Amino acid sequence: MSEAILLDAQNLTKYYGSVEALRGASFQARAGEVTALIGDNGAGKSTLVKCLSGAEQPSSGTILLDGEPANLDSPTTARRLGIETVYQDLAVAPELDPAANLFLGRELHRKGILGKLGMLDKAEMRRRAVEEFQRLGVTLQSTDVPIGSLSGGQRQSVAVARSVVWASKVVFMDEPTAALGVVQRERVLDVIKKVRDRGIAVVLISHNMPEVLSVADRIEVLRLGKRVARFKTEDTKLEDLVAAMTGALVQEEAA
Amino acid sequence: MSTASPEVQSTPAEGFGKRPLGKRLVGANTFWIALVLLALIVVFTAMAPNEFATVFTFQTLLIETSVLLVLSVGMTFVIITSGIDLSVGSVLIFAGMVAGKTMEGLSPNGNASTAGWGVIFAGLVAAVVAGTAWGLLNGFLIAVAKIPPLIVTLGTMGAALGAAYLLNNGSDVRSVPRELNTTLGYGTSFGGIPNLVLVAVVITLVCAWLLHTTKFGRYTFAVGSNAEAARRSGIRVTAHLLKIYVLTGFLAGVAGFMSLAYYASTTISAHTTDNLNAIAATVMGGTSLFGGVGSILGTVIGVFIPAVLKKGFNITHVQDFWQMIAVGAVLIAAVWFDQRRRRQRNSR
């Protein structure tokens, strides 16, 4: 647990035409912690994550990264600043092998003239991919099969690994375990914990309350486009979360 | 490790190893289609050892497949991106026509038969530019305007053929420099290797290198496998697709010039089904119509299966119409295997 706030969003608003998706939402994520972002459907979770990962720009409000104001005008900018996103629909290329997926868009070139011509250093990418997978505890039978032939959990682990390997500051995970079975889910949660232990701020968006309570260090609750409650996981019960999500409990200081 | 699944118990070294060579071979589509080709060669050699297994047979076989090989190599890139290019045959004709007309225009009395290398080079440039221009048009309409490739290239297939007819009032250009015909068309190098084949081999090798070892190739597979994932990874999908169709147009232009050199005529009627032959060869060679899978080696094998069948049937006095039926069957079988493999995988 650390007290260093890595990502600090203050009073974000976002309008889509006349619809107010965010009404002064605030959010904080700390380095080396898993912060869960929960809320009912339509509470503004997705919009908030889009604003914080550069996919959308907030209508007003400030985003501080490491205490500095950050202008996240595109996902590419966010990535350059060390913010990665794991999408709900597992954006991987199923015909490519795990190493190729890990390095997609960030390929390593060979040294010398062949590299200048665009030739890839496949051996080095494979070696580094194996290293990263081992570090994150992702187990694969083989690194030279297309990722589509792996099981759902392994595929998801690779998708998660692909984002977290490149993240130096923040990783957003939008329902990363939604489509998974029990064993596979455990595996992905293990990866999440390993990422946290590397000092990265993990933001987990989930509908699964027991899962949130088991893996998150802090929990922030959104309701109707505003933060309505903040919890530390160790002294929080499932009932508190449900109460906050439904509006039965509002912490005045949270907004 | 805290998970208890069986895979975890294997040591990291074997857990991350490559599969053994044998296992990888059996898993590859290319391996099976190569066996089919090998079996065909063995069967025809056994049936007619004195006629089939001769240097002359293989020489003509190679020459006759050179032009189609160049087209099919370009088609491989397109199909890996889960696209299709129906226009390559017409673009080949158009490029040959432009080259022929250019060479005639630069020669006295409009007869290019005795033209020298300067004129021939101008013809080559004209063919390549003409092919690339059609590729650029295809690429723009498909990648930027987002019109389905089947429709775009169906349209440009007709348009390029029509434009080729218009250039010479519907007849073939027949005055082709003799110099070109005897060197690129029929000449040989290195003790009997036809020059036309050498050109095709060099192009194929360069494209194999491009597809299988470079970032351009990696992105080609990625775009075909999951365009959305590629886009989110920061790959410029639109620009990449544009480049792929330009490359295919460029290769069709080169093929047009090669065909002109070999036949000493634009031979419009000989190329009207080239597009389908190129698609058939590519798909037979294990390139998936759904995108993301394919290899140049497979395409080379896929080009040779129809050619070997035809040659073999000719030599063994079987009517070569059977070749069309056999190729059709192999093609359908190849796609069926590909689909089955995908279904098995997706059900996991």
Chai-1 contact restraints between the chains, C-beta under 6 A:
chainA,res_idxA,chainB,res_idxB,connection_type,confidence,min_distance_angstrom,max_distance_angstrom,comment,restraint_id
A,T76,B,G234,contact,1.0,0.0,6.0,A-B,restraint_1
A,A91,B,E228,contact,1.0,0.0,6.0,A-B,restraint_2
A,A91,B,A229,contact,1.0,0.0,6.0,A-B,restraint_3
A,A91,B,R232,contact,1.0,0.0,6.0,A-B,restraint_4
A,V92,B,A229,contact,1.0,0.0,6.0,A-B,restraint_5
A,A93,B,A222,contact,1.0,0.0,6.0,A-B,restraint_6
A,A93,B,S225,contact,1.0,0.0,6.0,A-B,restraint_7
A,A93,B,N226,contact,1.0,0.0,6.0,A-B,restraint_8
A,A93,B,A229,contact,1.0,0.0,6.0,A-B,restraint_9
A,P94,B,S225,contact,1.0,0.0,6.0,A-B,restraint_10
A,E95,B,S225,contact,1.0,0.0,6.0,A-B,restraint_11
A,E95,B,G292,contact,1.0,0.0,6.0,A-B,restraint_12
A,E95,B,V293,contact,1.0,0.0,6.0,A-B,restraint_13
A,L96,B,S225,contact,1.0,0.0,6.0,A-B,restraint_14
A,L104,B,A222,contact,1.0,0.0,6.0,A-B,restraint_15
A,L104,B,S233,contact,1.0,0.0,6.0,A-B,restraint_16
A,G105,B,S233,contact,1.0,0.0,6.0,A-B,restraint_17
A,G105,B,G234,contact,1.0,0.0,6.0,A-B,restraint_18
A,G105,B,I235,contact,1.0,0.0,6.0,A-B,restraint_19
A,E107,B,K215,contact,1.0,0.0,6.0,A-B,restraint_20
A,G118,B,T214,contact,1.0,0.0,6.0,A-B,restraint_21
A,G118,B,K215,contact,1.0,0.0,6.0,A-B,restraint_22
A,G118,B,F216,contact,1.0,0.0,6.0,A-B,restraint_23
A,M119,B,T213,contact,1.0,0.0,6.0,A-B,restraint_24
A,M119,B,T214,contact,1.0,0.0,6.0,A-B,restraint_25
A,L120,B,K215,contact,1.0,0.0,6.0,A-B,restraint_26
A,V130,B,F16,contact,1.0,0.0,6.0,A-B,restraint_27
A,Q134,B,P12,contact,1.0,0.0,6.0,A-B,restraint_28
A,G137,B,M1,contact,1.0,0.0,6.0,A-B,restraint_29
A,T139,B,E7,contact,1.0,0.0,6.0,A-B,restraint_30
A,T139,B,V8,contact,1.0,0.0,6.0,A-B,restraint_31
A,T139,B,G15,contact,1.0,0.0,6.0,A-B,restraint_32
A,S142,B,R19,contact,1.0,0.0,6.0,A-B,restraint_33
A,T143,B,F16,contact,1.0,0.0,6.0,A-B,restraint_34
A,D144,B,K18,contact,1.0,0.0,6.0,A-B,restraint_35
A,G148,B,R345,contact,1.0,0.0,6.0,A-B,restraint_36
A,S149,B,R345,contact,1.0,0.0,6.0,A-B,restraint_37
A,V183,B,S5,contact,1.0,0.0,6.0,A-B,restraint_38
A,E186,B,T3,contact,1.0,0.0,6.0,A-B,restraint_39
A,R187,B,T3,contact,1.0,0.0,6.0,A-B,restraint_40
